[in-house]
């Protein structure tokens, strides 16, 4: 899941969900969870986020997780 990066959203994610892992990537927070729909619903009830999306992980996500570095063009 991806949500806009804000201090309020990051704090809510960390305090409300113990099984959620987050990573800040620029202006977005990547949220990793086994229950994205439940977390997504709770985030949208608390915040009005028009740019929040649920998506499957891609190869770039795997690369970042394994190396901790961004891809360079």
Residue frames as qw, qx, qy, qz and C-alpha x, y, z in Angstrom:
[[0.000, 0.893, 0.451, 0.000, 0.00, 0.00, 0.00],
 [0.408, 0.156, -0.014, 0.899, 1.19, 3.56, -0.64],
 [0.154, -0.881, -0.438, 0.089, -0.01, 6.66, 1.17],
 [0.245, 0.832, -0.110, 0.486, 1.18, 10.29, 1.09],
 [0.601, -0.033, -0.491, 0.630, 4.03, 10.99, 3.52],
 [0.245, -0.732, 0.036, -0.635, 2.92, 12.97, 6.56],
 [0.053, 0.324, -0.753, 0.570, 3.92, 12.88, 10.21],
 [0.626, -0.093, 0.343, -0.694, 0.33, 12.23, 11.30],
 [0.898, 0.199, -0.248, -0.304, -0.14, 9.24, 9.01],
 [0.540, 0.385, -0.697, 0.274, 3.26, 7.76, 9.94],
 [0.176, -0.280, 0.671, -0.664, 2.51, 8.10, 13.65],
 [0.780, 0.010, 0.150, -0.607, -0.94, 6.55, 13.22],
 [0.829, 0.288, -0.463, -0.125, 0.51, 3.58, 11.33],
 [0.372, 0.350, -0.743, 0.433, 3.18, 2.92, 13.95],
 [0.266, -0.182, 0.610, -0.724, 0.86, 3.29, 16.95],
 [0.742, 0.091, 0.143, -0.648, -2.18, 1.47, 15.56],
 [0.938, 0.265, -0.167, -0.148, -0.72, -1.53, 13.74],
 [0.563, -0.626, 0.534, 0.085, 1.93, -3.75, 15.29],
 [0.769, 0.064, 0.582, 0.256, 2.31, -6.06, 12.25],
 [0.500, 0.849, 0.151, 0.080, 2.80, -3.23, 9.73],
 [0.611, -0.291, 0.201, 0.708, 6.21, -2.28, 8.34],
 [0.310, 0.927, 0.187, -0.094, 6.66, 1.13, 6.73],
 [0.600, -0.107, 0.242, 0.755, 9.31, 2.77, 4.58],
 [0.178, 0.864, 0.108, -0.459, 9.40, 6.42, 3.54],
 [0.574, 0.147, 0.514, 0.620, 10.24, 6.80, -0.15],
 [0.114, 0.282, 0.270, 0.914, 10.24, 10.46, -1.12],
 [0.364, -0.150, 0.106, -0.913, 6.76, 11.87, -0.70],
 [0.797, -0.144, -0.408, -0.422, 5.18, 8.45, -0.15],
 [0.438, -0.398, 0.737, -0.326, 5.00, 5.97, 2.70],
 [0.608, 0.118, -0.731, -0.287, 5.13, 2.36, 1.56],
 [0.621, -0.317, 0.480, -0.533, 3.11, 0.18, 3.94],
 [0.455, 0.199, -0.855, -0.149, 3.80, -3.56, 4.05],
 [0.527, -0.135, 0.590, -0.597, 1.17, -5.78, 5.68],
 [0.049, 0.073, 0.977, 0.194, -0.53, -9.12, 5.20],
 [0.099, 0.656, 0.733, -0.149, -3.94, -7.44, 5.61],
 [0.208, 0.039, 0.186, 0.960, -3.83, -4.37, 3.33],
 [0.227, -0.545, -0.544, -0.596, -7.60, -3.94, 2.99],
 [0.530, -0.680, -0.480, 0.165, -8.15, -3.77, 6.76],
 [0.457, -0.379, -0.062, 0.802, -5.30, -1.31, 7.28],
 [0.125, 0.233, 0.422, 0.867, -6.38, 0.71, 4.23],
 [0.307, -0.673, -0.580, -0.340, -9.95, 1.00, 5.52],
 [0.526, -0.676, -0.337, 0.392, -8.80, 2.21, 8.95],
 [0.384, -0.175, 0.131, 0.897, -6.44, 4.77, 7.42],
 [0.017, -0.374, -0.491, -0.786, -9.18, 6.16, 5.18],
 [0.398, -0.729, -0.552, -0.066, -11.60, 6.42, 8.12],
 [0.511, -0.621, -0.171, 0.570, -9.05, 8.54, 10.00],
 [0.185, -0.485, 0.284, 0.806, -7.60, 10.59, 7.12],
 [0.626, 0.699, 0.231, -0.259, -8.93, 11.95, 3.85],
 [0.338, -0.475, 0.629, 0.514, -6.25, 10.61, 1.50],
 [0.708, 0.588, 0.051, -0.387, -7.02, 10.85, -2.20],
 [0.448, 0.665, -0.587, -0.107, -3.64, 9.47, -3.27],
 [0.494, -0.347, 0.772, -0.202, -3.67, 6.25, -1.22],
 [0.756, 0.308, -0.422, -0.395, -3.49, 3.01, -3.21],
 [0.777, -0.271, 0.567, -0.046, -3.18, -0.71, -2.65],
 [0.647, 0.606, -0.408, -0.220, -0.87, -2.42, -5.10],
 [0.983, -0.088, 0.008, 0.162, 1.08, -5.66, -5.42],
 [0.442, -0.691, 0.396, 0.413, 4.82, -5.55, -4.85],
 [0.730, 0.675, -0.108, -0.026, 6.95, -5.24, -7.98],
 [0.860, 0.155, -0.173, 0.455, 10.59, -6.00, -8.79],
 [0.170, 0.646, -0.240, 0.705, 11.72, -2.54, -7.66],
 [0.644, -0.618, 0.131, -0.433, 10.12, -3.18, -4.24],
 [0.977, -0.152, -0.042, 0.147, 12.01, -6.47, -3.98],
 [0.625, 0.444, -0.190, 0.613, 15.28, -4.79, -4.97],
 [0.136, -0.700, 0.217, -0.667, 14.83, -2.03, -2.40],
 [0.823, -0.500, 0.073, -0.259, 13.98, -4.52, 0.32],
 [0.956, -0.009, -0.052, 0.288, 17.03, -6.66, -0.42],
 [0.609, 0.321, -0.096, 0.719, 19.58, -3.87, -0.95],
 [0.299, -0.731, -0.351, 0.502, 18.14, -0.89, 0.90],
 [0.194, -0.361, 0.278, 0.869, 19.12, 1.32, -2.04],
 [0.534, 0.649, 0.219, -0.496, 17.17, 3.08, -4.76],
 [0.727, 0.345, 0.453, 0.384, 17.43, 2.20, -8.42],
 [0.102, -0.628, 0.197, 0.746, 19.40, 4.70, -10.49],
 [0.693, 0.661, 0.246, -0.148, 18.41, 5.61, -14.00]]
